[in-house]
């Protein structure tokens, strides 16, 4: 993950664009939201490398939402949209 250290931190707009790109690669928001993987799947997530960054997509299940995570940004995937759920934690110095 050396690429994370050499690239500047993502802005919310950049992170959202990458999250949307990952969702589209997985078939779109409706496909990810409406078609959960088996709860005991060996690989419950899919990781994409987009613009040199690791983007992890997790399909929804009955007890957990479909989400995309990228460098501390967490986005929830809904039927027709991707929305910000959590920003990266900012450490105090």
C-alpha positions as CSV (number, residue, x, y, z in Angstrom):
1,X,0.0,0.0,0.0
2,X,2.9,2.3,-0.7
3,X,0.6,4.2,-3.2
4,X,-1.5,5.5,-0.3
5,X,1.6,7.1,1.3
6,X,2.8,8.8,-1.9
7,X,-0.5,10.3,-2.9
8,X,-2.2,13.2,-1.2
9,X,-5.3,12.5,1.0
10,X,-8.6,12.2,-0.9
11,X,-11.1,14.9,-0.8
12,X,-14.8,14.0,-0.3
13,X,-15.5,14.7,-4.0
14,X,-12.6,12.5,-5.1
15,X,-13.6,9.7,-2.7
16,X,-17.2,9.8,-3.9
17,X,-16.2,9.6,-7.5
18,X,-14.0,6.5,-6.8
19,X,-16.8,4.9,-4.8
20,X,-19.3,5.5,-7.6
21,X,-16.8,4.0,-10.1
22,X,-16.4,0.9,-8.0
23,X,-20.2,0.5,-7.7
24,X,-20.6,0.8,-11.5
25,X,-17.9,-1.8,-12.0
26,X,-19.9,-4.1,-9.7
27,X,-23.0,-3.7,-11.8
28,X,-24.6,-0.5,-10.4
29,X,-26.1,0.6,-7.1
30,X,-29.3,-1.4,-7.6
31,X,-27.3,-4.6,-8.4
32,X,-25.1,-4.3,-5.3
33,X,-28.0,-3.2,-3.0
34,X,-30.6,-5.8,-4.1
35,X,-28.3,-8.8,-4.6
36,X,-26.5,-9.7,-1.4
37,X,-23.8,-12.3,-1.4
38,X,-24.3,-15.4,0.6
39,X,-23.6,-14.5,4.3
40,X,-20.9,-17.2,4.5
41,X,-19.2,-16.3,1.2
42,X,-15.4,-16.8,1.3
43,X,-14.9,-13.4,-0.3
44,X,-17.6,-11.1,1.0
45,X,-15.8,-8.0,-0.4
46,X,-14.4,-7.0,-3.8
47,X,-11.3,-4.8,-3.9
48,X,-10.7,-2.6,-6.9
49,X,-7.6,-0.5,-7.6
50,X,-8.8,2.7,-9.1
51,X,-6.5,5.7,-9.7
52,X,-3.8,3.9,-7.7
53,X,-6.0,3.5,-4.6
54,X,-7.6,0.5,-3.0
55,X,-11.4,0.7,-3.0
56,X,-13.3,-2.0,-1.1
57,X,-16.9,-2.8,-1.9
58,X,-19.0,-5.0,0.4
59,X,-22.4,-6.2,-0.8
60,X,-25.4,-5.6,1.5
61,X,-26.9,-8.3,3.7
62,X,-30.0,-8.5,5.8
63,X,-28.1,-7.2,8.9
64,X,-25.6,-4.9,7.3
65,X,-25.7,-2.2,4.6
66,X,-23.8,-2.3,1.3
67,X,-20.8,-0.1,1.7
68,X,-17.7,1.2,-0.2
69,X,-14.6,2.1,1.8
70,X,-11.6,4.0,0.6
71,X,-8.8,5.4,2.8
72,X,-11.1,6.0,5.8
73,X,-14.0,7.3,3.7
74,X,-17.1,5.1,4.1
75,X,-20.1,5.3,1.7
76,X,-23.4,3.5,2.0
77,X,-24.9,2.1,-1.2
78,X,-28.6,2.6,-1.6
79,X,-31.0,1.4,-4.3
80,X,-30.3,4.4,-6.5
81,X,-27.4,6.4,-4.9
82,X,-24.2,6.3,-3.0
83,X,-24.1,8.5,0.2
84,X,-21.4,9.5,2.6
85,X,-21.7,7.5,5.9
86,X,-18.4,8.4,7.6
87,X,-15.3,10.6,7.0
88,X,-11.8,9.6,7.9
89,X,-10.8,10.1,11.5
90,X,-8.6,13.2,12.0
91,X,-5.9,12.7,14.5
92,X,-5.1,15.5,16.9
93,X,-1.4,16.4,17.1
